Amino acid sequence: MKKRHSIQMLLTAAALLLVTAACTKDEPADGGRLPEGQYPLEIAAVTLSVEGGEAQPWGAPQTRVSENADGTGSVWEWDGSEMIGVQLGDKTTTYTLNTDHTLLADRQLYWTSTAPNQPVTAWYPATDGTLDLRDQDTNGLAYLLHGTGTGDYLTPVTLTFTHSLAKVRVTPSDAIGDDEVTSLQLFTYRTCTYNQGKVVQGKNEGWIEMKPCEYNDVTCWEANVVPGKEITKLRANGTEERTLSAAINPEAGSFYNITLNNDKGYTDDGNGNYTVTTAEGLKAVADIANNGNRGINITLDKDIDLTGTTWTPIGTTYNNSYTGTFDGGGNTITGLTVTGSNEYAGLFGRIGSGGTVKNVVLKDVQIESDNQYGCVGGVAGNSNGDIENCSVSGSVSSRCTAGGVVGWQYSGSITLCGSSATVKGTGEVGGVAGKTDNSATLTACYATGNVTFERASTINTFAGGVVGFNGTGSILTACYATGNVTGTGTGTGSCYVGGVTGDNASGTLTACYHATGTVSGPDGATGGVTGRNYTSLGAPVITACYWGGNGQEQGIGYNQAGTTGGTEQVTDGNWSGAKDAMNAALQSAGSEWRYELT
């Protein structure tokens, strides 16, 4: 099939088949010498060079070629309208290359010197200007050729052309179905300016359309591109971007073949940094982390739908905790489901010291564990790393410790995280975290979902709108809850239930509150702010904490340790005074967070 402005060539093992093109020559007058003392330029042959040859990994250049059936080469051919520009000294003219391989000069060029090895320059196309590469699907491939030759008035000149553009071909692998890819585009220069067949400057980065081709019944795509512009990605079907496993930095006259494989759903820079774009990719990267690569960094580049996907949490055991950085990039993971008897269950099982999870939205999670020691949470079952700017919706349920964001936060921090998930458990149960301990911090976190618990026969239960059990040295700052906290059960274990925390055991609560919803438990250790204020390994502190309308008359259900700063109920629905007091306490504590009434 002929292409617009198509020069074809035959590739052999090491070179192109050179085809001699006969040319016309004006006959000199008066014994061979023209009256002006000049001799006409005679072009004997036009060839294409093999730059680099087989020594280059991509083989011989093929940038201007209409290949035969197996894609290895073709016969040199013109369509009857091709024109090249030719320069001899300071004179130029154009030649038409005909289908019968004759060269017709629009006006004759003459030698003005009899010295040997004089240069002749040629170029295609015959004009200079701007080349548009944007849509090579519709208009055919674009080309720039620069030719040189030497001779004298007695020697015919052979013009040897080299390529000023590179050629990229994309071939789908056998694993890709015939109908899976309908179009391909490359991200590169969209136009370039050129002079005498050479690129002057590439311009306007963007997507260019590749032209479909077919060899041996295999559909592929190809495009000519400007040298020097690194190509790192392509786009299938107009929307599906792929990052190349290795960037291409095209050189003029070179051919690059890309095999298009099924999308792995992630890319790896070779330095432990993974960028994820699909559910399959996230599963694969989770497997990489769980198989000894605990410190890899994972970044989401797209929203991920895990609906119907069997998920193994990242960081499956205490000794296999995740220690890298997971950055959701503000993207959403939908439909995360973990069921069974996992000790640690969530998107992550366990986040270790130094590990960070941030900037991810978990939508419609279903996290369940029937393990009697189970810790479950939307983001993680257990963590002593850092969790930042994450949110969770759906449901979280455990036979033991459960939290909307994390089951058990042991040291480390949770900052600017929220949950609307319903949370159920029998041990430590909280809207954000089931348990915080060992100087963990929760800052600017909130829960709007309902928290329910069932008292086991002899086990103490701790339930709170934000945190179930706030342990030694742990600090809650500017945190609040708005859901119901409800307990049932006929067991003999004690229950501690509060709007903010079930138990504040040697911890600190500053400027926290519970508003709306109800707080109730099966016995009397229930409070609007905390069920119990308890001295464990140090005195607990509660400062400027409020509750309102949750059915409790006292802020602390069982005040075993006393408090500084106190708690106060808001009975008239006017929170402006509470806001001012909480902000004053935040300022006094050196916190950058402040409340605003909305």
DACOR-V637934 format. One record per backbone hydrogen bond with DSSP energy under -1.0 kcal/mol. CO is the residue of the C=O (numbers start at 1). NH is the residue of the N-H. If there is no record, write none. Layout:
co:CO nh:NH
co:CO nh:NH
This chain:
co:9 nh:74
co:10 nh:17
co:15 nh:12
co:34 nh:37
co:39 nh:111
co:42 nh:157
co:45 nh:159
co:47 nh:161
co:52 nh:55
co:53 nh:56
co:56 nh:59
co:68 nh:71
co:69 nh:216
co:73 nh:68
co:82 nh:97
co:84 nh:95
co:85 nh:123
co:86 nh:93
co:87 nh:121
co:88 nh:91
co:91 nh:88
co:93 nh:86
co:94 nh:106
co:95 nh:84
co:96 nh:104
co:98 nh:101
co:102 nh:98
co:103 nh:24
co:104 nh:96
co:109 nh:41
co:118 nh:151
co:120 nh:149
co:121 nh:87
co:122 nh:147
co:123 nh:85
co:124 nh:145
co:129 nh:194
co:131 nh:192
co:134 nh:209
co:135 nh:139
co:144 nh:164
co:145 nh:124
co:146 nh:162
co:147 nh:122
co:148 nh:160
co:149 nh:120
co:151 nh:118
co:152 nh:155
co:157 nh:44
co:157 nh:45
co:159 nh:47
co:160 nh:148
co:161 nh:49
co:162 nh:146
co:165 nh:253
co:166 nh:225
co:167 nh:256
co:168 nh:223
co:169 nh:258
co:170 nh:221
co:171 nh:260
co:173 nh:176
co:177 nh:180
co:183 nh:237
co:184 nh:210
co:185 nh:235
co:186 nh:208
co:188 nh:206
co:190 nh:133
co:191 nh:203
co:192 nh:131
co:193 nh:200
co:193 nh:201
co:194 nh:129
co:195 nh:198
co:198 nh:195
co:201 nh:193
co:203 nh:190
co:203 nh:191
co:204 nh:190
co:206 nh:188
co:208 nh:186
co:209 nh:136
co:211 nh:222
co:213 nh:220
co:215 nh:218
co:218 nh:215
co:220 nh:213
co:221 nh:170
co:222 nh:211
co:223 nh:168
co:225 nh:166
co:226 nh:229
co:231 nh:248
co:232 nh:244
co:233 nh:187
co:234 nh:242
co:235 nh:185
co:236 nh:239
co:236 nh:240
co:239 nh:241
co:240 nh:236
co:242 nh:234
co:248 nh:231
co:250 nh:228
co:251 nh:254
co:254 nh:167
co:256 nh:169
co:258 nh:171
co:260 nh:173
co:265 nh:277
co:265 nh:278
co:267 nh:275
co:272 nh:297
co:273 nh:269
co:274 nh:299
co:275 nh:267
co:276 nh:301
co:278 nh:282
co:279 nh:283
co:280 nh:284
co:281 nh:285
co:282 nh:286
co:283 nh:287
co:284 nh:288
co:285 nh:289
co:286 nh:290
co:287 nh:291
co:288 nh:293
co:293 nh:296
co:294 nh:323
co:294 nh:324
co:297 nh:274
co:298 nh:327
co:299 nh:276
co:304 nh:334
co:306 nh:309
co:314 nh:349
co:315 nh:350
co:317 nh:320
co:322 nh:352
co:324 nh:356
co:325 nh:298
co:326 nh:358
co:327 nh:300
co:328 nh:331
co:331 nh:361
co:332 nh:304
co:333 nh:363
co:334 nh:306
co:336 nh:366
co:338 nh:368
co:340 nh:370
co:343 nh:375
co:345 nh:377
co:347 nh:314
co:348 nh:381
co:349 nh:382
co:350 nh:322
co:351 nh:384
co:352 nh:355
co:355 nh:386
co:356 nh:326
co:357 nh:388
co:358 nh:328
co:359 nh:330
co:360 nh:391
co:361 nh:333
co:362 nh:393
co:363 nh:335
co:365 nh:395
co:366 nh:338
co:367 nh:397
co:369 nh:399
co:371 nh:374
co:374 nh:401
co:375 nh:345
co:376 nh:403
co:378 nh:347
co:379 nh:348
co:380 nh:407
co:381 nh:408
co:382 nh:351
co:383 nh:410
co:385 nh:413
co:386 nh:357
co:387 nh:415
co:388 nh:359
co:390 nh:418
co:391 nh:362
co:392 nh:420
co:393 nh:365
co:394 nh:422
co:395 nh:367
co:396 nh:424
co:397 nh:369
co:400 nh:427
co:401 nh:376
co:402 nh:430
co:404 nh:378
co:405 nh:379
co:405 nh:380
co:406 nh:434
co:407 nh:435
co:408 nh:383
co:409 nh:437
co:412 nh:441
co:413 nh:387
co:414 nh:443
co:415 nh:389
co:417 nh:446
co:418 nh:392
co:419 nh:448
co:422 nh:396
co:423 nh:452
co:424 nh:398
co:425 nh:454
co:427 nh:462
co:428 nh:402
co:429 nh:464
co:430 nh:404
co:432 nh:405
co:432 nh:406
co:433 nh:468
co:434 nh:469
co:435 nh:409
co:436 nh:471
co:437 nh:411
co:440 nh:475
co:441 nh:414
co:442 nh:477
co:443 nh:416
co:445 nh:480
co:446 nh:419
co:447 nh:482
co:450 nh:423
co:451 nh:486
co:452 nh:425
co:453 nh:488
co:457 nh:492
co:461 nh:496
co:462 nh:429
co:463 nh:498
co:464 nh:431
co:466 nh:432
co:466 nh:433
co:467 nh:502
co:468 nh:503
co:469 nh:436
co:470 nh:505
co:471 nh:474
co:472 nh:439
co:474 nh:508
co:475 nh:442
co:476 nh:510
co:477 nh:444
co:479 nh:513
co:480 nh:447
co:481 nh:515
co:484 nh:451
co:485 nh:520
co:486 nh:453
co:488 nh:455
co:494 nh:461
co:496 nh:463
co:497 nh:527
co:498 nh:465
co:500 nh:466
co:500 nh:467
co:501 nh:531
co:503 nh:470
co:504 nh:534
co:506 nh:473
co:507 nh:541
co:508 nh:476
co:509 nh:543
co:510 nh:478
co:512 nh:546
co:513 nh:481
co:514 nh:548
co:518 nh:485
co:520 nh:487
co:524 nh:526
co:525 nh:497
co:527 nh:499
co:529 nh:500
co:529 nh:501
co:530 nh:557
co:531 nh:558
co:532 nh:504
co:533 nh:560
co:533 nh:561
co:534 nh:506
co:541 nh:509
co:543 nh:511
co:545 nh:568
co:546 nh:514
co:547 nh:570
co:548 nh:516
co:550 nh:519
co:554 nh:528
co:555 nh:529
co:555 nh:530
co:558 nh:533
co:558 nh:560
co:566 nh:545
co:568 nh:547
co:575 nh:579
co:576 nh:580
co:577 nh:581
co:578 nh:582
co:579 nh:583
co:580 nh:584
co:581 nh:585
co:582 nh:586
co:583 nh:587
co:584 nh:588
co:585 nh:589
co:586 nh:591
co:587 nh:590
